[in-house]
Amino acid sequence: MSEELEIFKKKLLYRASYRGTKEMDILLTKFVKKYINTFNVDQLKQLEKFLEFEDEIIFNYYNFDEFQKNIEKNTVSKIFKNFKI
């Protein structure tokens, strides 16, 4: 399971790093690098769902607290909202 978990973490980091906009690449990469090793399996799954949203939706959530397209209010989204580079 440990090897599978590490592969999953690498996939999440890759997904955060190559978004489409440079700003979101930077923001999400720094966020994921900071917290990925502290998240439990459930939080990693929450992160995976969170990273599926488009950049604009995540950007509006982060900057304007707009909940669009069912961004869940969960542990990961709350930590992200309070994250500062």
Secondary structure by P-SEA (a helix, b strand, c coil): caaaaaaaaaaaaaaaaccccaaaaaaaaaaaaaccccccaaaaaaaaaaacccaaaaaaaaccccccccccccaaaaaaaaccc
